[in-house]
Amino acid sequence: MRHTTPNPFFYGIARAVSNLAACLLFRRRFLRNEIKNASGSFVVIANHQTALDFVNLIGACKRPMNFVVSRSIFGTLPLQGFLSKLGLIPKQQFQTEVSDLKKMKSVISSGGRLAIYPAGLMCEDGLSTPIPTATYKFLKWLGTDVYAARSYGSYFVLPKWSSVLRPGRTYIDIYKLFSADELATMDEESIRLRTEEALLFDAYREQEGYRVRFSGCRNIAGLEDVLYICPHCGEEFSIRLKCKNILQCEKCGYAQQSDDYAMLHKCSVHGDEIRYVSDWSRLIFNKVLSAVEKGELVSLSDRAEFSVLDEGRHRFRKAGCGTLTLGVEGFHIEGKLDGECADFVVPIKNIPSLPFSPGKYLEVQHGSKIYRCTLENGHLVMKFINLLKSFHTAENTAKI
């Protein structure tokens, strides 16, 4: 199956608009840009910090690139006629159909350029989503040069938990990671180690080095949906937002305040300061993982409204309601969908995470359908995601 070659005229418009956004919002600065005048076919693999990462990358190469994008996002975007001219390749996160593989391979076989975000999801806490293990076999199979595009700071411009843009200086480093000849001689483990070194990140620790001020960075509204466990007393769902820049536990009074650099500072009498959001998030994940490993947490359930992606109308339409339960085998959806009784399980094997919006919804794919599950108790979304990540981590640890 062949891909769609980007239309030079429409791609030029997209590149011009993206370059403007890269200048105004991200204030992009290249550390290196080895694809600017690169010839022949190649693939660019990039780290994924925010929904707008593509605006920093699309203008990096003088020649058009085929971007691989989330099917869920692509299916809800306006201007589908325009987007179809850009040669985008939609696919579901962490799942790749044979037709998708053939399209991506045809880009390389025809001398084109492919841009991929292997992690699949932008991060909610400044920590990169794990890269699926199938990525390393895929890179070897493509048989072409591979460049790494690593962004620094773009997470802070539009964090997953926020709806507020925070313009500020960001950096992007694009360099050759593997040559085609080198890939042919490497084993998957060696490819993995180098790829992870290039793409995995902790945005808060990197920010400590760059010390960039981002506009409106003190406004952390929405972060309470991610950092839902108090690190001092351990109470769940007790963290509340105060004065837009303070997170405070309603039970024990522990509080932390954000500064202009997105770092946290303790502003309560008791408790330890946790400077990085990423460290606080790790504490929460480790608590959930420990409960999973001890058998204390084996499932999680909540009432939910279910919407299904209608690609013809480019939106999610309401399909019904019922109960969403996550267990070690998968997501169990039970209720009424499109007027009929539904009762099925969506397996989670090899699924490290899912598309989600903190405090609102998460998305699961069953066959060809993508369901957006809006929870009755939105604060449970992050616990669902941490439980899913814990199941994946525990399973992989057991295999070692």
GUFIMI-345323 format. One record per residue (C-alpha): residue in one letter; z, x, y. Coordinates in pm, whole numbers. Each point is the difference from the previous one (the first is absolute). Layout:
BEGIN
('a' (Z X Y))
...
This chain:
BEGIN
('m' (0 0 0))
('r' (-111 146 331))
('h' (205 12 318))
('t' (-110 -120 343))
('t' (-112 287 222))
('p' (164 -21 345))
('n' (-238 -126 267))
('p' (-24 281 260))
('f' (-4 -242 298))
('f' (299 -212 -105))
('y' (189 303 -129))
('g' (-57 165 339))
('i' (162 -300 172))
('a' (299 13 -238))
('r' (36 375 56))
('a' (-11 -36 380))
('v' (266 -275 0))
('s' (216 197 -247))
('n' (-27 318 207))
('l' (118 -195 305))
('a' (300 -132 -195))
('a' (65 350 -137))
('c' (17 130 356))
('l' (201 -281 159))
('l' (241 -96 -279))
('f' (27 307 -221))
('r' (-92 263 260))
('r' (-156 175 -296))
('r' (-20 377 -15))
('f' (-174 185 -284))
('l' (182 298 -148))
('r' (-309 69 -211))
('n' (-313 -204 -62))
('e' (-208 152 -277))
('i' (-207 -315 -63))
('k' (-138 -27 354))
('n' (-327 174 -91))
('a' (40 11 -380))
('s' (-324 -48 -193))
('g' (-63 -155 -340))
('s' (218 -250 -181))
('f' (380 15 6))
('v' (309 -219 -23))
('v' (283 -7 252))
('i' (345 -96 -128))
('a' (250 -89 272))
('n' (369 -80 27))
('h' (80 -358 105))
('q' (260 -50 272))
('t' (-115 -309 189))
('a' (-254 -283 -16))
('l' (-212 168 268))
('d' (-32 341 -166))
('f' (-376 -43 -32))
('v' (-53 26 377))
('n' (111 363 -13))
('l' (-236 81 -286))
('i' (-321 -196 57))
('g' (-110 221 288))
('a' (93 330 -163))
('c' (-339 42 -168))
('k' (-334 -15 181))
('r' (-153 -176 -301))
('p' (105 -347 -123))
('m' (259 -33 -277))
('n' (58 -284 -247))
('f' (365 -106 36))
('v' (186 -149 -296))
('v' (219 -284 130))
('s' (248 -253 -134))
('r' (-172 -309 -133))
('s' (288 -211 133))
('i' (-40 132 355))
('f' (-380 3 -9))
('g' (-9 -361 -120))
('t' (196 -122 304))
('l' (-176 197 272))
('p' (-228 -173 255))
('l' (-354 117 76))
('q' (-94 26 -368))
('g' (-369 32 89))
('f' (75 305 212))
('l' (237 151 -257))
('s' (-256 -37 -278))
('k' (-225 237 196))
('l' (263 277 -8))
('g' (-26 67 -373))
('l' (363 -88 -72))
('i' (104 -12 -367))
('p' (279 -258 -55))
('k' (237 47 -296))
('q' (344 -122 -104))
('q' (285 246 42))
('f' (96 184 -321))
('q' (-273 -180 -194))
('t' (-360 114 -23))
('e' (-278 -195 -168))
('v' (-298 173 -161))
('s' (-228 -144 271))
('d' (216 167 269))
('l' (-20 335 -181))
('k' (-377 -27 -25))
('k' (-31 -73 372))
('m' (214 302 90))
('k' (-189 224 -241))
('s' (-333 -115 144))
('v' (110 112 347))
('i' (42 355 -128))
('s' (-308 -10 -226))
('s' (-218 -97 297))
('g' (136 285 215))
('g' (242 -217 199))
('r' (356 40 116))
('l' (299 -197 -127))
('a' (335 -55 178))
('i' (301 -110 -206))
('y' (372 -56 58))
('p' (127 73 -355))
('a' (354 -130 59))
('g' (-153 -342 60))
('l' (278 -124 227))
('m' (132 104 338))
('c' (369 85 -13))
('e' (285 -219 124))
('d' (259 275 47))
('g' (-189 318 88))
('l' (-24 104 -365))
('s' (-340 10 -170))
('t' (-72 -241 -284))
('p' (-50 189 -329))
('i' (-358 93 -84))
('p' (-122 -172 -319))
('t' (-50 247 -287))
('a' (-354 -128 -60))
('t' (-98 156 335))
('y' (-16 352 -144))
('k' (-237 -92 -282))
('f' (-207 -195 252))
('l' (-37 299 235))
('k' (-110 218 -290))
('w' (-246 -267 -114))
('l' (-164 -23 345))
('g' (-101 366 -31))
('t' (-27 77 371))
('d' (186 188 273))
('v' (333 -160 99))
('y' (150 22 348))
('a' (356 -94 92))
('a' (64 -187 326))
('r' (369 11 82))
('s' (128 -196 298))
('y' (322 83 182))
('g' (182 -261 209))
('s' (-233 -299 -44))
('y' (279 -190 -180))
('f' (194 -23 327))
('v' (-289 -158 193))
('l' (16 -318 -211))
('p' (264 -1 -276))
('k' (-47 -254 -279))
('w' (318 -182 104))
('s' (-99 -39 366))
('s' (-253 -201 199))
('v' (33 222 309))
('l' (-247 281 73))
('r' (162 332 99))
('p' (-264 235 141))
('g' (76 369 -39))
('r' (-142 337 -97))
('t' (-116 29 -362))
('y' (-168 280 -193))
('i' (-250 8 -285))
('d' (-81 299 -219))
('i' (-323 -18 -204))
('y' (-82 285 -236))
('k' (-167 66 -334))
('l' (245 -60 -283))
('f' (-229 58 -298))
('s' (-358 113 -45))
('a' (-208 -178 -263))
('d' (-16 319 -210))
('e' (375 51 21))
('l' (75 -360 -104))
('a' (-217 41 -310))
('t' (229 277 -129))
('m' (338 -156 92))
('d' (224 -218 -217))
('e' (141 -326 134))
('e' (349 138 46))
('s' (-126 279 227))
('i' (-203 -253 197))
('r' (308 -219 33))
('l' (224 275 132))
('r' (-242 108 269))
('t' (-87 -356 99))
('e' (363 -105 33))
('e' (78 308 206))
('a' (-283 -95 234))
('l' (70 -374 37))
('l' (364 -85 -71))
('f' (216 -15 312))
('d' (327 -93 165))
('a' (-105 -112 348))
('y' (352 33 143))
('r' (48 360 -111))
('e' (-344 87 134))
('q' (87 -169 330))
('e' (305 225 23))
('g' (-240 293 24))
('y' (-249 -154 245))
('r' (255 -186 219))
('v' (-253 -246 143))
('r' (112 -286 222))
('f' (-158 -331 -96))
('s' (-9 -285 252))
('g' (250 -274 -84))
('c' (144 197 -291))
('r' (350 -131 72))
('n' (-112 -350 -100))
('i' (75 -15 -373))
('a' (-27 -378 -45))
('g' (-107 -60 -359))
('l' (157 314 -144))
('e' (300 -206 -112))
('d' (-230 -157 -262))
('v' (-59 345 -153))
('l' (350 150 33))
('y' (178 -300 -148))
('i' (302 174 -159))
('c' (284 144 208))
('p' (42 369 -90))
('h' (371 -13 87))
('c' (137 -308 -179))
('g' (-295 -64 -234))
('e' (-38 -367 96))
('e' (-347 -148 -53))
('f' (-184 -190 276))
('s' (277 61 252))
('i' (-206 216 239))
('r' (-88 -174 326))
('l' (-197 104 306))
('k' (196 37 324))
('c' (-160 53 343))
('k' (-336 92 -165))
('n' (104 361 -70))
('i' (323 -28 -204))
('l' (44 -85 -367))
('q' (352 -123 -75))
('c' (176 -118 -315))
('e' (158 -343 50))
('k' (262 73 -266))
('c' (143 340 94))
('g' (-142 66 348))
('y' (-190 318 -97))
('a' (-277 52 257))
('q' (-290 235 74))
('q' (-214 22 312))
('s' (-360 121 38))
('d' (-115 251 261))
('d' (-340 71 160))
('y' (-95 224 -293))
('a' (76 -268 -266))
('m' (310 186 -119))
('l' (321 -191 -75))
('h' (344 80 143))
('k' (331 -150 -107))
('c' (156 -221 267))
('s' (295 -135 -198))
('v' (341 160 -58))
('h' (-28 19 -378))
('g' (-271 104 -243))
('d' (-237 296 -19))
('e' (-303 46 220))
('i' (-332 -36 -183))
('r' (-254 158 231))
('y' (-315 -101 -186))
('v' (-109 -351 -93))
('s' (-158 161 -307))
('d' (342 127 -117))
('w' (160 -343 45))
('s' (-287 -155 -196))
('r' (45 257 -280))
('l' (367 -96 -28))
('i' (-98 -365 -47))
('f' (-268 80 -258))
('n' (235 227 -195))
('k' (262 -276 -8))
('v' (-254 -245 -144))
('l' (-131 261 -246))
('s' (354 75 -120))
('a' (62 -371 -61))
('v' (-325 -22 -199))
('e' (85 305 -212))
('k' (347 -141 -74))
('g' (-144 -338 -94))
('e' (185 -170 285))
('l' (-320 -121 168))
('v' (-271 -126 -234))
('s' (-168 -274 204))
('l' (-24 -161 342))
('s' (-114 -350 88))
('d' (-63 -219 304))
('r' (-181 -314 102))
('a' (-336 69 157))
('e' (-309 -151 159))
('f' (-319 128 -162))
('s' (-326 55 185))
('v' (-320 125 -159))
('l' (-262 221 163))
('d' (-308 -207 84))
('e' (-263 267 57))
('g' (-258 -260 103))
('r' (217 -112 292))
('h' (147 348 61))
('r' (359 -114 -14))
('f' (287 -89 -230))
('r' (21 -375 -66))
('k' (311 -181 -119))
('a' (-9 -61 -373))
('g' (346 -135 -79))
('c' (362 96 -55))
('g' (240 90 -276))
('t' (207 294 -119))
('l' (-80 371 2))
('t' (196 216 -244))
('l' (-30 374 -50))
('g' (108 141 -335))
('v' (-77 318 -188))
('e' (-315 -154 -150))
('g' (-143 -125 328))
('f' (-5 -274 262))
('h' (52 -348 -141))
('i' (-157 -274 213))
('e' (109 -352 -84))
('g' (-73 -314 199))
('k' (-297 -202 120))
('l' (-322 167 113))
('d' (-288 -208 130))
('g' (158 -313 -143))
('e' (43 136 -352))
('c' (302 140 -182))
('a' (-3 380 -7))
('d' (204 228 -224))
('f' (-122 357 -46))
('v' (107 364 15))
('v' (-174 272 201))
('p' (60 334 -181))
('i' (133 288 210))
('k' (-83 291 -232))
('n' (-123 295 210))
('i' (66 -195 324))
('p' (234 212 219))
('s' (1 -247 291))
('l' (-184 -296 152))
('p' (-138 -111 336))
('f' (281 -165 197))
('s' (138 -79 341))
('p' (375 67 38))
('g' (195 -320 50))
('k' (-302 -220 -75))
('y' (-213 29 -313))
('l' (-137 211 -282))
('e' (-335 -23 -178))
('v' (-82 3 -371))
('q' (-337 -10 -172))
('h' (-61 -212 -310))
('g' (-348 49 -137))
('s' (-239 -37 291))
('k' (250 -190 214))
('i' (234 152 258))
('y' (315 -203 66))
('r' (205 40 317))
('c' (358 -96 -85))
('t' (199 -99 308))
('l' (363 2 -107))
('e' (244 -271 103))
('n' (249 279 71))
('g' (-219 254 177))
('h' (271 265 -1))
('l' (-51 30 -378))
('v' (-353 143 36))
('m' (122 358 34))
('k' (236 -40 -297))
('f' (-293 -125 -210))
('i' (-201 307 101))
('n' (286 241 -69))
('l' (56 -163 -339))
('l' (-370 35 -84))
('k' (8 367 104))
('s' (315 51 -209))
('f' (-157 -154 -311))
('h' (-299 235 44))
('t' (220 305 58))
('a' (230 -78 -294))
('e' (-295 -52 -234))
('n' (-168 327 100))
('t' (329 192 -21))
('a' (53 -132 -352))
('k' (-341 137 -103))
('i' (82 357 106))
